[in-house]
Amino acid sequence: MSIEIQAHTGNMKIESYNLAEFLTEIQEGILQGFRLDLQTNENYPYGSGSYYSTILVPESQEKEEKIEVSQPEDVDTGVEEVVETLPAPTRGRKPSKK
């Protein structure tokens, strides 16, 4: 079992070869003010065989919020839409004249 606080990020890295110890350490990290980050690949809990690993992030670390910018429909953007129609393709060869 290994618990490490990463100095450069303030995250808590947990590694264990025992599932019960791994879950106990996650619970202790949550009680200390950390949380699971299920939004990023590098922090997502991982298990392979009997090896378990995750990174807990501080609860105070703000989640990234997606901000949607909407534009009112009545605003003229100055862009004209040009639609060009092409003739429908024909099939086969034209009959020969005899």
PyMOL commands that set and color helices and strands:
alter all, ss='L'
color gray80, all
select helices_A, chain A and resi 19-31
alter helices_A, ss='H'
color red, helices_A
select strands_A, chain A and resi 2-5+12-16+34-36+46-48+51-58
alter strands_A, ss='S'
color yellow, strands_A
deselect
rebuild
show_as cartoon
